[in-house]
Amino acid sequence: MLAKAVEHAKAKHGVDLTHSKTLTRYAQGLIREET
């Protein structure tokens, strides 16, 4: 799931999250599993 978010950020927003620990942790905090 996180890999998809990183791909989306790069493709749609021009943001490379692969080296950003802070943004990666923030994104992980936003991801919730649906039950």
C-alpha positions as CSV (number, residue, x, y, z in Angstrom):
1,M,0.0,0.0,0.0
2,L,2.8,2.4,0.9
3,A,4.5,1.7,-2.4
4,K,1.4,2.7,-4.2
5,A,1.2,6.0,-2.3
6,V,4.8,6.8,-3.1
7,E,4.2,6.0,-6.8
8,H,1.1,8.2,-6.8
9,A,2.9,11.1,-5.1
10,K,5.7,11.0,-7.6
11,A,3.5,10.5,-10.7
12,K,0.7,13.0,-9.8
13,H,2.4,15.5,-7.6
14,G,6.1,15.3,-8.6
15,V,7.0,14.5,-5.0
16,D,9.7,11.8,-4.4
17,L,8.9,10.2,-1.0
18,T,11.4,7.4,-1.3
19,H,14.1,9.3,0.7
20,S,11.8,11.3,3.0
21,K,11.5,9.5,6.4
22,T,9.2,12.1,7.9
23,L,6.7,12.1,5.0
24,T,6.8,8.4,4.8
25,R,6.0,8.0,8.5
26,Y,3.2,10.6,8.1
27,A,1.8,8.7,5.1
28,Q,1.9,5.4,7.0
29,G,-0.1,7.1,9.8
30,L,-2.8,8.0,7.3
31,I,-3.1,4.4,6.0
32,R,-5.8,2.5,7.8
33,E,-6.8,-1.1,7.1
34,E,-10.4,-1.6,6.3
35,T,-12.2,-4.2,8.2
